[in-house]
């Protein structure tokens, strides 16, 4: 964070704003900057979620250090990979946070403040998912002259949830309506859904069930519905998207190099051209076998012959990144109910609309134990949400890394390396994750 406050060229924003000016009367531009910075975190997050897990593979013969994603040892996260790959994610989310802080501190618009709190909560949520403990800054961007007085000590993830993520999402719920749906702006129902997701990552399933259940109950009134055709679920016009980071090739620097959709299609030289794993193909086949017919999602997600992703059909630089859609909420709600001991006869029917859309039969009556229901939901999440950046984080959250990856992986590598430049610039005040 010290580096990002001292390098002028890294503070360029769209639109250009002066975050330190005391003469600003409108903070709409600063708020827009807070939204914009999330575009820089999209591809790293999506690639971490899929290539780190068992859905996709890197090209192992070329372009080190990227193949180290699959080694799960101290070689991963050296200076090269932490700078090339994780620093953009870290840097841009803190830029969003600092922009949001300015709006929260100075704007007189209650709606702008609520949107800024939504974005600050989302930024910290992503940072905690990826890095664990992180520094917390809740004030407008500090002047370079006062950097020595800024506390960059990493705060425990639990405290970040309790003191920032959850309160900020709650404030966003209280301050927003649903007029922002479909526009790339924050909304009340999106904040409720993301709060429920945050509770899932906290392991507070009772609270998660409350928030997620509210989203499901209020979705129709907000005109959020399941798409009838799975081919439409990730399109810009999808009726089930609660919040997406809007991407566009017309926005400067919204994406550098290959965008996330291109990675999944094997268009980046660091990704295998046939990058879909046999494990993911087998997961679709198992889904078809359990459902009594071909899972319609398979052909709409992967090309089994070329082993390449086909889920995204838009230009890779114009493909919005879905942060949360209704199907994700339904699956998390089912999981939360199962974790709070609701019977399988209550939980499994929640999956029926999702499976019917995929051409499959109901799972009701096929399994009954809590462990088996959990596995059924996790299996459903894998094929339904493939290439949407969830898989690795789902495995960590559900404690199923070793079982699903079919190897023993140290918990050190459930999180990713802090960018080395941030550690060096802080003179060691920011510390590295254990094992890197």
N, C-alpha and C positions, 0 to 999 in steps of 0.2 A: 504493500500500500504506500510505502514511502516513495517507491519509484514512480507510482502513478501520479503522485501529487507534485513531483518535481520535473516531470518530462512534459513540456508544453505540447509537443506533437501528439501525445497520447490523450490529451484532454480535449481534442477537437470533437465537437458534438454536432449532431444534425437534429434540429437547427443549432447554429452556433449560439452559445450563451455564456455569460460570465457569471459563474457560480458564486464568486466572491464579491460581486457588486452589491452595495447596499442601496443602489438607486433603482433596482428593478421594481416595477409596479405590477408586472404580470409574470407569473411563474409557469404559464402553460408550456413555454419552450423548455424549461428545465424538466418538467414532468415528461414531455415527449422524449427528452434525452434519456430519462430513466427507463422508459419503454424500449428505446432504440438499443441501448447497451445489451439488452437480453439477446439480441440477434447474434452477437459475437460469442455467446455461450452455447448456442443451439447445437452446432456440429460437434464440439467436444463432448457435450452431455449425451447426445444420441449415440455417438461412437463408443463412448465408455459403456453405456448401457447394453450394447449389443455385442461388440467385439470382445469386451472383457469377459463376457459370459460364454455360453455354449451355442449361440445362434449364428455367429459369423466369425471368420478367421482373417487375420492379416496375411499378406504375402511374406512367407518366412525366408525367402532367398534374397530379398532386396530391401533397401531403405531402412536399415537399422536407425534408431532403436525401437521402432514401432512394434516389431514382433515380440518384444519383451512383455507386451500385454499378457502373453500366455505363459510366462515363465513363473510368475508368482514367487519371486525371490528378490534378494537385495539388488540384483542387477536392474530390476525395474525401478524407474524413478531416478536415474542418474541425472546429472546436470542437463544433458541433451534433451531427454524426453520431458522432464519437468518444465523446461523452458519452452520447448517447441509446442508442447501439447497442452499442458495444464495451466500455464501462465495466462493464455488468452481467456480461458474460462474464469480463473480467479480474478484477473484484472478487470474484465468487463462487468462482472457481477458487483465488484466493489465500486466501480464507477456508477452503476445504477443505484447502489445504496447511497452513495454520497450525493447524487442528484436528488434522490427521494428525500434524504435528510433535509436538504435545502427547502424543498417544498413544504415538508412537515413543519419546519421551524418558522418559515416566513410567509407562506401563502395565507390569505384570508378566506380562501374558498374551501369550504368544508368538503366539497366533492373532490377537489384536487388533493387535499390532505388524505382523504380516504383512499384514493387511487395510489398515492405515494406509499401509504402504509401497506397496501396490497403488494406493491412491487418490492418493497423492502423485505416483507415477510417471505415472498417467493424467492428473492435473491438469497437470503440467509438459509432458507430451506434447502436450496440446491447446494449451497456451499457446505452445509452440514452433511448432506447425503454423500458428497464426494470426498470431503476432507476430514470429517469428524469435528473436532474442536477447532474453532476459528476465532480470529480477533473480532470484536464487536465495536463498531463506531456508530453512535446514534446522534452525532452532531453534524452540521454542515461541513463541507470540505475544509480541513484545517489549512491555514496558511503555512507555507514552507518554514517560516521562522518559528512556528510553534510545534513543529514535528517532534522535537525531543519531549514535549509534554503530552503527546498522544500515547495512550496505553495500547500497545500492539500485542499484549499477551493473549495467547489463544484461550478462549473461554470454553468450559466444558459444553459439549453438545446439548446436554440436558438443560443447562442454564440458558443456552441460546433459544431452545424451544420455549422454555417457560417465560423468559424475559422479553423476547422479541417476536419470534415467529407466531406463537399462539395469540398474544395480545394484539399484534398488528393485524392478523387475519380477523380477529374479533372486532377490532375497530373498523376494518374495511366493511364487514358485514353490516355494522350499525350505520355506516355512512354512505352506503351505495344502494342503488336500485339496479334493475336489470336492463337498463337502456344501453349498456355497453356491449351486450351479447352480440357476437358476430362481427364486431368492429375491431377487435384486437384490444379493446379497452377492458379494464377490470369491471366486474359486476358482483352483485351481492351473492348470487347463486354460485359463481365461480369461487368466491372467497369461502363460502360454506364448504364446497367440495374439497378445496385445498386444505382447509382446516381439518376436515375429516381425514384427509390423507396424512397430514402431519401427525395426527393422533395415532394413525396406523403405524407410522415409523417410530413413534414413541412407545408403542406397545400398549397404549391406552385404548383397548378395543371397545369398552363401554361408551366412552365419549365419542369415539369414531363412529360407532353405530348410530348415535344420536344425530350427528352432523350429516353423515352420508344418507341416513334415512330421510332427513329433512329435504335434502337435495332431490331425492327420488320422488318424494311426495309433492314437491313444488315445481318439478321440471315441466310438466305439461302446461301449467299456468304461465310459465316463462317461455313457452314454445320451444322447449328442448325435448326432443323425442328421438328414439332409436331410428336410425336409417333402415328402411325396408331392405335395401340392397347393400351388402357389405362393400361392394365396389365404390360406394359413395362416402364411406365413413371418414376418410381422411382428406376429402376434397374441401375446398374453401367454402362451399355451399352446404356442407354437412349440417344436418339439424341437431346432431348430438354433441357438437363441440361446445364446451363450457368456457374454455379459454385457450387461445393459441397465440404464440409469438409470430407476428406477421413478418414474412420474409418477402423481399422483392429485389429483383436484379436491378431495379431503377434506383435503389437506395445505396449510396456509396458506402463501401466497407461493411455492409450488412453480412457479407460472407466473403471469406478469403479462401482461395484454392477451391477444392471440391466441397460442395455443400453436402449435408448429411444424406439426402436422398441419393446423391451420386455415389457416395461410399457404399451404400447398400446394393447398388446396381453394379458394383465392381468397376466403377469409372475412375477411381483413384488408384494410382500406381502402388500405393502402400497396402491396398486391399487385394486379396486374391480375386482373379477374374471369376473363378468359381468359388465364391466365398461363403456360400450357405453350407452349414455343417450337415453331415449325415444325421446328427442328433435331432436337428430341427425338422428335417424331412421325416424322420421316424416319428416325431411328435405329431405331425399332421396325419401320418398314416394310422397311428394309434387312435387319434381322435375320430378318424373315419371308421375304424373298426368298432369302436365303442358306440358310435352314433348310428350304425346300421347302413350308412351310405357314404359316398365321397364327401369329405368336408369341403364345402364350396370355397372356403377361405384359402385353401392350399394353392389353387391355381391363380388366385388373385393376389397372393403374397409372394410366391416363389416360382421360378422356372426350375422344375425338378431336374430336367435334362442338363441345363447349363449351370445349375446350382447358383442362381443369381436372383437377387431380389427384384420383384416387379410390382411391388405394392404402390409405388409412387409413379404416376404417369405425367404429372406436370413438369415443366422445366425445373431442374433441381434447385435453381436459385430463386424460384418463385413458389416453392413448396413451403407452406406455413408449417411450423412445428407445433403439434398439438400438445399442450401442457396437461390438459385434462378433458376427457370426453365422458359422456354418460355411461357407456359400457364399463369403463374403468371404475366409475363410482359404484355401479351395481355389483361388480365382482368384489370390490373392497368391502362393500356392505355385507355381502354374503359371507365373506371371510370373517368380518368382525362379529357377526352373529354366531358363526361356528365357534369362534374363539371364546365367546361368552356362553357357550353350552346350549345354544338353540339346537333343536333336533334336526337331523338331516331332512326330515319331511318338511321343515320350514325353510331350510337354507337352499336346498338344491332346486326347488321350483323357480327361484329367482333367476337361475341361469337359463330357463327355458326359452325366453324370447331371443336371447343371444344365440342359442344353439339352433333354434328353429330357423333363424335367418341364415345360418350356416348349412342348413339342410340336414340337421342331425336330430335324433330323438332325445327325449328328456333323460337325465341321469337319475331322476327320482326313483328310489327303490333299488338302485344298483349298488350303492354303498351306504353304510350307516354309521361307522365309527367316526369320531371326531378327526382322527388322523387321516382316514381315507377321504373324508369330505374336504379337508384342507388340501390334500394332494390333487383332488379333482379340480378344485378351484385354481390352484397353481398351474395345472396343466392347461386349463381353459385360458388363463391369462397369457400363457406362453404363445399359443397359436392365435389368439384374438389380437393381442397387442404387439405381435412381432414387428420389429423394425421401428417401434415408436419410442425406443430408449428406456424401456422399463426393466428388461430381463435381469441384468446384474443386480440392480438395486432391489428387485423383488427377492432374489436369492438371499441377499444379505439380510433384508428385513425379516424374512420368514425363517431364517436359520437353516436353510437347505443348500448352502453352497457346496459342501462336500458331496452330499447325496446326488445332487443334480450334475455337478461337474465331474463326478466319478473319480475324484482324487482328494487327498487331504491338503487343504490350503490354509496356511496360517492366517489367523484373524487380522494380523498386521496388514494384510493385503486386501482386506475388505474396503479399505479407504485408499486414497491415491496420494502421491507425494505433493507436498507443498512446494510451489515453485522456488527453486534454489535462489533466484535473484531476490526474492522477498526476504528470505532468511538473511542473506548477506547484507542487504540494504538496511535491515533492522538491527544490525550488529548482534544478531543472535537472539533478539527479543522474541521474534517469531521462531518457533522451533519446528523441526521436521517430525513427521510421523514415524513411529517406531518401525524399524525394519528397512527404511530407505536410506 
